[in-house]
Amino acid sequence: MKRVSALVLAMFTAIAIMAPVCLAAPADTSAVDPGFAIVSSSPKDGDEGVAVDNFSVKIYFSKEMMPKSAAVRKSNASQFTLIDEDGKKIPLKVYYSEKEKKRGLMMVAADYTDNNKKNVQIKGASGYTLTIGDKLQATDGTRYNQTTKIQVTTLNQQRSMIVYMLLMVAMMGGMVFFTVRSTKKAEEKKKEEMNTRGTNPYKEAKKTGKSVEEIVAKNQKKKNKQEEARAKQREREAALEVEILERMRREKNKRVKAPAPISAVGSTYKVKVKTTETEPKKTSKGTTNPKNKSGKRKNAGKKKGRKK
């Protein structure tokens, strides 16, 4: 009897000890680490001029952020909320970085794949607030245990477009100016090189795609034309020089057509002119050299007279 009573007493004692453990709620295995904080973010809190397209925020935490549990990742995604200045909630997507998990990188981006496109539209020149909840967990299971807000203002696209257009106009004007000037200088330099050295057939062939022989023939033809033009120019210059010299000679050696009396120039002086006979007087008698008779004929006449 004593043994039975002792056994029952031991059973009740065991039940009393184990009952609190069985009825207790499951314990929270996540711990709190005071060193779990945000190291930096891009954009930073208070930044302005944030891009509207592909709106996102990169956050670097002090702990590795790559939880393997799908439930933890889903819980972490719910710890980020993005609200515009009108209080409208913007759907988000949360991404982890395998390459930079040691640096604790996470990226929160506007969910542009949401069916309701109006909720995803990010407006320019508007304020947005990203809130990080205190239940965010790191890879080792520690909780963030604080709430942080990052407030940014998006870019004023209208004003930015005007500034951009003005810059583009100024840049295009500068490009046109410098292009025209450089082209002009290049043409002048090319002409100068062509006049002094001629065209390099290999460079010209590479540039135009023609054969070297064709370019050489073309250059030779051009040189021949230039040489012909220079020869004609030299001929014209030589003819002009001859003509000028002839005119100068004629001007130097002027002659009168016929002699003119001295009175033609107004003089009254008279000159007596005496004439002299330069030829001997002809006589018909006593001539020793009859006309049209040579020495042989005269001797022949003498012989005939003697025979008679």
C-alpha positions in Angstrom: 0.0 0.0 0.0 2.8 2.4 0.8 4.5 1.6 -2.4 1.3 2.4 -4.4 0.9 5.7 -2.6 4.6 6.6 -3.2 4.2 5.8 -7.0 1.1 8.0 -7.3 2.8 10.8 -5.5 5.8 10.6 -7.9 3.5 10.7 -10.9 1.7 13.8 -9.7 5.0 15.5 -8.9 6.2 14.8 -12.5 3.0 16.1 -14.0 3.3 19.3 -11.9 6.8 19.9 -13.1 6.2 19.3 -16.8 2.8 21.0 -17.1 4.1 24.7 -17.2 6.6 23.7 -20.0 3.9 22.1 -22.1 1.4 24.9 -21.7 3.9 27.8 -22.4 3.9 29.7 -25.8 6.8 29.0 -28.2 9.7 31.2 -27.4 11.0 33.9 -29.8 14.4 32.6 -31.0 15.4 36.0 -32.5 17.7 38.0 -30.3 18.2 41.8 -30.2 21.6 43.2 -31.2 22.2 46.9 -30.5 24.9 46.9 -33.1 22.4 46.1 -35.9 22.0 49.4 -37.7 22.1 51.1 -41.1 25.6 52.0 -42.3 24.6 54.0 -45.4 21.9 54.4 -48.0 21.6 55.6 -51.6 19.8 58.0 -51.9 20.4 59.3 -48.3 17.8 60.7 -46.0 16.9 64.2 -47.2 18.3 63.9 -50.7 16.6 65.8 -53.5 16.6 65.3 -57.2 16.1 61.5 -57.0 15.5 59.9 -60.4 11.8 59.1 -61.1 12.5 56.2 -63.4 13.3 52.9 -61.7 12.9 54.4 -58.3 14.8 52.4 -55.7 16.8 52.7 -52.5 19.9 50.8 -51.7 20.5 50.2 -47.9 23.7 48.8 -46.4 23.3 47.3 -42.9 26.0 46.5 -40.4 25.1 42.8 -40.5 24.9 40.2 -43.3 21.4 40.3 -44.9 20.9 36.9 -46.6 18.3 34.9 -44.6 17.8 31.4 -46.0 14.2 30.9 -44.6 11.5 31.9 -47.1 9.3 32.8 -44.1 11.9 35.2 -42.8 12.4 36.8 -46.2 8.6 37.3 -46.5 8.5 38.8 -43.1 11.4 41.1 -44.0 9.6 42.3 -47.1 6.7 43.4 -45.0 9.0 45.6 -42.9 9.5 48.1 -45.8 6.8 50.6 -46.7 6.9 53.5 -49.2 4.4 56.3 -48.9 4.1 59.4 -51.1 3.3 62.9 -49.8 -0.4 62.3 -50.1 -0.2 59.2 -47.9 -0.7 56.7 -50.7 1.2 53.4 -50.3 3.5 52.4 -53.1 3.9 48.6 -53.7 7.5 47.4 -53.3 9.9 44.6 -54.1 12.8 43.7 -51.8 16.0 42.3 -53.2 19.1 40.7 -51.6 22.6 40.7 -53.0 24.6 37.5 -53.1 27.8 39.3 -54.0 27.5 41.9 -51.3 25.8 40.0 -48.6 28.7 40.5 -46.3 28.2 44.2 -46.6 24.5 43.8 -45.7 23.1 45.2 -49.0 19.4 45.2 -49.6 17.6 47.0 -52.4 14.0 48.3 -52.1 12.4 49.2 -55.4 9.0 50.3 -56.6 7.1 47.3 -57.9 6.3 48.3 -61.5 4.8 44.8 -62.2 1.8 45.6 -60.0 -1.5 45.2 -61.8 -2.7 48.6 -60.6 -0.4 50.9 -62.5 -1.7 54.0 -60.8 -0.2 52.8 -57.5 3.2 52.4 -59.0 3.5 55.7 -60.7 6.3 57.8 -59.2 5.8 61.5 -59.7 8.4 64.2 -60.2 9.1 66.9 -57.6 7.3 64.8 -55.0 8.3 63.6 -51.5 8.5 59.9 -50.6 9.1 58.3 -47.3 10.6 54.8 -46.9 10.1 53.2 -43.5 12.1 50.2 -42.1 10.3 48.2 -39.4 11.8 47.0 -36.1 11.2 43.3 -36.9 13.6 43.1 -39.8 16.0 40.1 -39.3 19.6 39.6 -40.4 21.1 36.3 -41.6 22.0 35.2 -38.0 18.4 35.9 -36.8 19.0 39.1 -34.9 16.3 41.8 -35.1 16.7 45.4 -36.1 14.6 46.5 -33.1 14.2 50.1 -34.3 12.2 52.0 -36.9 14.0 54.2 -39.4 12.7 56.5 -42.1 14.4 57.7 -45.2 12.7 60.7 -46.8 13.6 61.8 -50.4 12.3 64.2 -53.0 12.2 63.2 -56.7 13.5 65.2 -59.5 11.5 68.1 -61.0 11.5 66.8 -64.5 10.0 69.9 -66.2 12.7 72.2 -64.9 15.3 69.5 -65.5 14.0 69.2 -69.1 14.3 72.9 -69.7 17.9 73.0 -68.3 18.7 69.9 -70.3 17.4 71.4 -73.5 19.4 74.6 -72.9 22.5 72.6 -72.3 21.8 70.5 -75.4 21.4 73.7 -77.6 24.6 75.2 -76.2 26.4 71.9 -76.7 25.2 71.5 -80.2 26.1 75.0 -81.1 29.6 74.5 -79.7 29.9 71.2 -81.5 28.8 72.8 -84.8 31.2 75.7 -84.4 34.2 73.5 -83.5 33.3 71.0 -86.2 33.2 73.7 -88.9 36.4 75.2 -87.7 38.2 71.9 -87.5 36.9 70.9 -90.9 38.0 74.1 -92.4 41.5 73.7 -90.9 41.6 70.1 -92.1 40.7 71.1 -95.6 43.3 73.9 -95.7 45.9 71.5 -94.4 44.9 68.8 -96.9 45.1 71.3 -99.8 48.5 72.5 -98.6 49.8 68.9 -98.4 48.3 68.1 -101.8 50.0 71.1 -103.3 53.4 70.4 -101.7 53.6 66.6 -101.5 50.7 65.3 -103.5 48.2 62.6 -102.5 49.4 59.5 -100.8 48.0 56.7 -102.9 48.0 54.1 -100.1 46.1 56.3 -97.7 43.7 57.4 -100.4 43.1 53.7 -101.4 42.4 52.8 -97.8 40.1 55.7 -97.4 38.1 55.4 -100.7 38.4 51.6 -101.3 39.9 52.1 -104.8 43.0 50.4 -106.1 46.4 52.0 -105.7 47.0 51.8 -109.5 43.7 53.6 -110.2 44.6 56.4 -107.7 48.2 56.7 -109.1 46.8 57.0 -112.6 44.3 59.6 -111.5 47.0 61.6 -109.7 49.3 61.3 -112.8 46.4 62.6 -115.0 45.9 65.4 -112.6 49.6 66.3 -112.6 49.7 66.2 -116.4 46.8 68.6 -116.6 48.5 70.9 -114.1 51.7 70.7 -116.0 49.9 71.5 -119.3 48.2 74.4 -117.6 51.6 75.7 -116.3 53.2 75.2 -119.8 50.5 77.2 -121.4 50.9 79.9 -118.8 54.6 80.0 -119.5 54.0 80.2 -123.2 51.6 83.1 -122.7 54.1 84.8 -120.5 56.9 84.3 -123.0 54.8 85.6 -125.9 53.8 88.6 -123.8 57.5 89.2 -123.0 58.5 89.0 -126.7 55.7 91.4 -127.6 56.8 93.9 -125.0 60.4 93.7 -126.1 59.4 94.2 -129.7 57.4 97.3 -128.8 60.3 98.6 -126.9 62.7 98.0 -129.9 60.3 99.8 -132.3 59.9 102.7 -129.9 63.7 103.0 -129.8 64.4 102.7 -133.5 61.8 105.0 -135.1 62.4 105.8 -138.9 60.8 108.3 -141.3 59.1 107.2 -144.5 60.9 109.8 -146.8 63.4 112.7 -146.5 61.7 116.0 -145.8 63.1 119.5 -146.6 64.4 121.6 -143.8 61.7 124.2 -144.4 59.2 121.6 -143.2 60.4 122.3 -139.7 60.4 126.1 -140.2 64.0 126.8 -141.2 64.9 129.5 -144.0 68.5 128.4 -144.5 69.3 127.5 -148.1 72.0 125.2 -149.2 73.5 125.1 -152.7 74.1 121.6 -154.0 76.8 121.0 -156.6 76.6 117.9 -158.7 79.6 116.0 -160.0 79.8 113.6 -162.9 80.8 110.2 -161.7 80.6 108.5 -165.1 83.0 109.1 -168.1 81.6 110.8 -171.2 80.7 108.4 -174.0 82.3 109.0 -177.4 81.4 107.3 -180.7 84.9 107.7 -182.2 88.2 106.3 -181.2 86.9 103.7 -178.9 89.1 100.7 -178.2 86.4 98.6 -176.7 83.5 98.3 -179.0 80.2 97.6 -177.4 79.3 94.0 -177.0 82.7 92.6 -178.2 85.0 90.5 -176.3 88.7 90.1 -176.9 88.4 86.9 -179.0 85.9 88.3 -181.3 88.0 91.4 -181.9 91.0 89.3 -182.8 88.9 87.2 -185.2 87.8 90.3 -187.0 91.4 91.4 -187.5 92.4 88.1 -189.0 89.6 88.2 -191.6 90.7 91.7 -192.7 94.2 90.5 -193.3 93.2 87.6 -195.6 91.4 89.8 -197.9 
